[in-house]
Amino acid sequence: MLHAVAILAALVPALLQAGHARAYMLYPDSDDPGNLIVVIERATGDLVRFASLPPPYNVARQMAQAPERFSFRWRYARRQQGLAWLNVDAAGRGVLTVEFSSAEMIDGDSFGAAAVLIGKDEKPLHTFYARVDVRGTTFDGGTDRKRIRLVLERPPDWWHDVGAISFHYMKYAKHQELDDAEMWAAMRSVVGRFTKGEGTEQRR
């Protein structure tokens, strides 16, 4: 996890300047240098171009991403974090897996994340939304870790036009008194500043 990533002399900064670009950092895990971690620095949307990543992660259509090999990670607060990985098979079936974990829970809090697939022409193509709610001292389901899988089926060639992925993350507290519909609307509003309403979307 993020707390296990040391500040390494081999740190690889990835600074993107064009379009919607933001800054993210690519680290080898200090406990396992073969495990690459893309640290998402900005909650408002770090854009990661696949071409900027080492192979085989430099294209959208691949089956190599996994928590122990390559993943995107971000932090909500101390001891509260999220991670995600994307796999796309030869038939064009893509699966984005989002994992939330927290060692400190407050009843009524909600954690959200979104990933936007961006075309090589810079246009938003599709947005994944994932959310998990805290019930008592655990996530709904009774654990301190929750995985959500979102499946997107497209023709194989469609994935060749995907040039980047942008991550957004958000957290909502009980005192904000948002119901289910209002919370999803708030998440869409955050991402909408980036997508301008373009592309398809799904949520879970």
URGI-V201035 format. One record per backbone hydrogen bond with DSSP energy under -0.5 kcal/mol. NH is the residue of the N-H (numbers start at 1). CO is the residue of the C=O. Records with the same first field share a line. If there is no record, write none. Layout:
NH->CO / CO
This chain:
4->1
5->2
6->4
8->6
11->8
12->26
13->11
14->24
15->13
16->14 / 22
21->18
24->14
25->39
26->12
27->25 / 37
29->32 / 35
32->29
35->32
36->34 / 69
37->27
38->71
39->25 / 37
40->38 / 73
41->23 / 39
43->41
45->42
46->42 / 167
48->46 / 165
49->47
50->163
51->163
52->49
53->50
57->54
59->56
62->60
66->70
69->66
70->66
71->36
72->84
73->38
74->82
76->80
77->80
80->77
81->101
82->74
83->99
84->72
85->97
87->95
88->62
89->93
92->89
94->92 / 152
95->87
96->150
97->85 / 95
98->96 / 148
99->83
100->146
101->81
102->144
103->79
104->79
108->134
109->106
110->172
111->132
112->170
113->130
114->168
115->128
116->166
117->115 / 126
118->164
119->123
120->161
122->119
125->117
126->117
127->200
128->115
129->202
130->113
132->111
134->109
135->138
136->134
137->135
138->135
139->143
140->133
142->139
143->139
146->100
148->98
150->96
152->94
154->92 / 152
158->155
159->155 / 156
160->156 / 157
161->157 / 158
162->159
163->118 / 161
164->118
165->48
166->116
167->46
168->114
169->43
170->112
172->110
176->173
177->174
183->179
184->180
185->181
186->182
187->183
188->184
189->185
190->186
191->187
192->188
193->189 / 190
194->191
195->191
196->192
198->195
200->125
202->127
204->129
